[in-house]
Amino acid sequence: MLIPLLFYVFAFLSVLSGVMVVSAKNPVHSILFLIFCFFNAAGLFVLLGAEYLAMTLVIVYVGAVAVLFLFVVMMLDINFAELKAGFLRYLPFGGAVAAIMFVQLFLILQASTVKFAAEPTPVVAGVKGTNAEAIGHVLYTQYAYPFIISGAILLVAMIGAIVLTLRHRPGVRRQNIRKQVHRNVADSVSMVKVKSGKGI
């Protein structure tokens, strides 16, 4: 009885937070509702027995949303004085949302101990163990080459983003590796004979 009730609660809050993401006028509020939506989706994954996907959703997407929040704060012209002035006004609402999230975490832990106390059901035929073990077995055996290719594509995309955003500014000291490697003792060390009782 507890698991179907939790499913409806998480599903309702996911849809509600998704609506608030697109309807909120403040971009910071939209991102906070998006984080709340991801947490509820992770709760649904735990109820379905896919704890690996739930943790991946929280770690990857919530972490990426935190970076997105940082970029929004950096790039948009947000009046921080106005945000701080409304802190006490929104404190009860924020506390209520935090309390709901803690209650959800407690209930999902209670439901998981009831449901996953027995031997976990393998998600892949012929692979015993948890979901993480099954996904790792399939990912590194059957899909090893696509996994490596996707990693290479992400590496190229990261290098391309760095190259496109790199700006050479005058007056900024930069490290010259070629000059450092090809230097000799005469260019690096100078012998100075200092007379007794005098400084350099």
PyMOL commands that set and color helices and strands:
alter all, ss='L'
color gray80, all
select helices_A, chain A and resi 2-23+27-47+51-75+80-85+87-115+131-139+144-165+177-181+185-188
alter helices_A, ss='H'
color red, helices_A
deselect
rebuild
show_as cartoon
